[in-house]
Amino acid sequence: MKKTTLLSLFSISVALLATSCGGNKSEKKAEETNGAAQEQKLAGAVNIDGSSTVYPITEAVAEEFRKVQADIKVTAGLSGTGGGFKKFGRGETDINDASRPIKKAEDSLAKANNVSYVDLMIAYDGLAVVVNPKNEWCKDITVAELKKMWEPAAQGKIKKWNQIRASWPNEEIHLFGAGVESGTYDYFTEAIVGKSHSSRGDYTASEDDNVLVQGISSDKNALGFFGLAYFEENKDKLKLVGVDDEKDENGKGPMTPSIESVKNKTYAPLARPLFIYVNSAAGKRKEVQAFVDFYMDNTGALTKQVGYIPLSDEETAKEKSKWADFVKSVSAQ
Amino acid sequence: MKQKFDINRFKDNMFKYFGLACTLFGLAVLSIFLINILIEGLGRLNWQFFSSLPSRMPEKSGILICLLGSIWIMVLTAIIAVPLGVASGIFLEEYGKKNKIASFIEINISNLAGVPSIIYGLLALEIFVRILGLGKSLLAGSLTLSLLILPIIIVSTREAIKAVPKSIREASYALGGTKWQTIRFQVLPAASGGLLTGVILAISRAVGESAPLIVIGALLYITTIPTSPMDDFAVMPIQIFNWLSRPQKGFIENATAAIIVLLLITFIMNGLAIYLRNRWQKKIKW
C-alpha cells in the first residue's frame, strides 16, 4: 500500500518536472539567440553565499547575467555574512556576500585553509532614523542624543522625549529597532553607541523590518531605525529624521539619508559599505571572472532598483581596477 | 447532599463551556490567518508565478525551482525516513526486550523529538555535507530532515501499535501465525490509521522547515531544475522567509501566494492520509 502512495507522489513530481523542463529549454534558446552578439560563450558554475542584505543585489546581477551568459550556472545562498565566511574560509564557495568587512577570526580560518581573496566594495546601505508622521517635534537628532537613548545605561531610565532634549514634550518614547541577531543591529550600535552589539534591551525588536514599519506607523511616540529601502517603500506612513554627527567636515547640521548624502559621505555615521569577497582560486576561472566583471559593470544601476545606494563613479573605477589587478596577479601565478 | 450535586453539575457545565471557548478561539485565530492570507495572495497565483525563476522584480519572479525542490525533498525524505522510522518503531514495540537499555533508548528518542531543528542542521553540515561529501545536495537536505522527523515517526508508530488490542495478537498466534505474520497481517493494518497520521504530520513538518536547510547551505537563487538527488536545490520556506523580509510590497504578496501553495501541499498530504486510512479501515474485518 505504501508503495503505491510513494509511486503516485513520484509520478506527480516527474510529470511536473517534464512540463517545466520543456518550458525552460525554449526560454534558454530564445535567450541564446538574443545574446549571440555578445563575446564568447562560457560554461561553468559560480557558487555564491553570504549576507541576506547583499542578496538582493546579487540576485539582480545574476538575473541580468543569465541573459548574457546563459550557460554559466550562478547560484546564491543566504547563510548570513558570518555563516557565509565560515564556508568561504574553507574554500567551499567562490564568492561571499558581506555586509561588513571580514573579521580576524574569519581571516585566520581562510589563511589556515590556504584561501586567499580580494574584497570589492559594491554598494552602500543607509540606515534611516524614522518617527511617526504625527510627531511634530522631532525633525532632527544628533548622534549624541541617539546614543543617550540607545546605550545600555539608558535601560529603564530614559523613558520620556524631554529627557533627550528639553524642548521635546513630556511624553513616553517608544523605541523600535533591528533584532540583536541581525547585521543591522551590530552596525547601528557600532555607529551610535560606539560598541558593536551593545544597547539597551527594552525596545521592540524584530528581525523583520516590515514589522518595525508597522509599529512606528501606528504609534505617535515611536522612534526607530532600519534600512533606507524600507523607508522609501513606506514614505506615506513614516517621517524621516535628520541625523547630525556634529562634525562639520561631514556636512554641517543634520543630514537626511539620500543617494547624494550617502554617496558623498555626509550622511555619517549611518551609512555602511557592502562587499563581495572573491576567492583567488575561483578568480582564475573564466566564468567567475566574467561574472565579477559583469557585477562591477552593472552594480550601479541594479543597486538602485533593489533599494540600495550605488558607489560614486570614482569609487566604482577604483574597485574595478582593484579587481583587474587581482585577476592579473592570480592568472600570473 | 443535594447542594454538592449541584456544585458538581455546575463545574461540569463550566468545563464544557471552557472547552468550547478554547476550541472556538483556536478556530477563530486560524480562520483570521487563512482569510488574511487568501485575500492578499490569491490574486498572485497564476501560471507565471508557478513557472518563473527568482527575480529582483516581484511581478516577474516565481516559485518554479523552490516548489520542485520542496517536492523532491518531501519525496526523498519520505523514502528515507518512513521505512527507518516505522521499522524502528515496530522493533522497539514488538521485538525489543523491556530492559534498561530499552528504556534508555526510549528516553533518548523522546528527547530527540524536542531538539531545536537548527542543531540537526549543524550536525548534518559536518556529517552529510563535509564528511560524506554529499555537498549541499537534495540528498543531504533530505537526510537532514529525515533525522529531524525520525523521532516523531518512531514515537507515533509505537503509540499506534500499542493501541492495537492484545486479543487480536493472541488470536493470530492461536491460529498458528508467526510473529512476523501477526505483525504484517494483523497489527500493522489495525495500527495503520495512527501510523499514517504520524507519518504525514512528520513529513508536513519537514516540508515547512527552513533553518536546518539554511545551515547546510541550501540555495535561494538557482536557475536549474533539480533532476537528480545530487543536484543543488532551493525550498519554499526559505523563499517565503526572504520575500517577507524584502522592502518592496510586491514581494510580500509573492510570499503570501507561496504560503498558499505550501498550505495546499500540506492539505493534499492530509487528505491523502485520511483517504488511505478510510480505505484500509474498510478492509479490516474482525
HADDOCK unambig.tbl for C-alpha pairs under 7 A between the chains (distance, minus, plus):
assign (segid A and resid 10 and name CA) (segid B and resid 75 and name CA) 6.97 0.50 0.50
assign (segid A and resid 13 and name CA) (segid B and resid 71 and name CA) 6.69 0.50 0.50
assign (segid A and resid 56 and name CA) (segid B and resid 56 and name CA) 6.69 0.50 0.50
assign (segid A and resid 59 and name CA) (segid B and resid 55 and name CA) 6.81 0.50 0.50
assign (segid A and resid 59 and name CA) (segid B and resid 56 and name CA) 6.44 0.50 0.50
assign (segid A and resid 59 and name CA) (segid B and resid 221 and name CA) 6.49 0.50 0.50
assign (segid A and resid 60 and name CA) (segid B and resid 55 and name CA) 6.69 0.50 0.50
assign (segid A and resid 60 and name CA) (segid B and resid 56 and name CA) 5.22 0.50 0.50
assign (segid A and resid 63 and name CA) (segid B and resid 55 and name CA) 6.33 0.50 0.50
assign (segid A and resid 74 and name CA) (segid B and resid 222 and name CA) 6.71 0.50 0.50
assign (segid A and resid 75 and name CA) (segid B and resid 219 and name CA) 6.79 0.50 0.50
assign (segid A and resid 75 and name CA) (segid B and resid 221 and name CA) 5.29 0.50 0.50
assign (segid A and resid 75 and name CA) (segid B and resid 222 and name CA) 4.77 0.50 0.50
assign (segid A and resid 76 and name CA) (segid B and resid 219 and name CA) 5.61 0.50 0.50
assign (segid A and resid 76 and name CA) (segid B and resid 220 and name CA) 5.88 0.50 0.50
assign (segid A and resid 76 and name CA) (segid B and resid 221 and name CA) 4.78 0.50 0.50
assign (segid A and resid 76 and name CA) (segid B and resid 222 and name CA) 6.68 0.50 0.50
assign (segid A and resid 77 and name CA) (segid B and resid 217 and name CA) 6.48 0.50 0.50
assign (segid A and resid 77 and name CA) (segid B and resid 218 and name CA) 6.28 0.50 0.50
assign (segid A and resid 77 and name CA) (segid B and resid 219 and name CA) 4.01 0.50 0.50
assign (segid A and resid 77 and name CA) (segid B and resid 220 and name CA) 5.07 0.50 0.50
assign (segid A and resid 77 and name CA) (segid B and resid 221 and name CA) 6.52 0.50 0.50
assign (segid A and resid 78 and name CA) (segid B and resid 220 and name CA) 6.99 0.50 0.50
assign (segid A and resid 79 and name CA) (segid B and resid 214 and name CA) 6.00 0.50 0.50
assign (segid A and resid 79 and name CA) (segid B and resid 215 and name CA) 6.57 0.50 0.50
assign (segid A and resid 79 and name CA) (segid B and resid 217 and name CA) 6.74 0.50 0.50
assign (segid A and resid 208 and name CA) (segid B and resid 245 and name CA) 5.44 0.50 0.50
assign (segid A and resid 209 and name CA) (segid B and resid 245 and name CA) 6.61 0.50 0.50
assign (segid A and resid 210 and name CA) (segid B and resid 245 and name CA) 6.77 0.50 0.50
assign (segid A and resid 229 and name CA) (segid B and resid 247 and name CA) 6.09 0.50 0.50
assign (segid A and resid 230 and name CA) (segid B and resid 247 and name CA) 4.88 0.50 0.50
assign (segid A and resid 233 and name CA) (segid B and resid 247 and name CA) 6.42 0.50 0.50
assign (segid A and resid 233 and name CA) (segid B and resid 248 and name CA) 6.26 0.50 0.50
assign (segid A and resid 306 and name CA) (segid B and resid 56 and name CA) 6.91 0.50 0.50
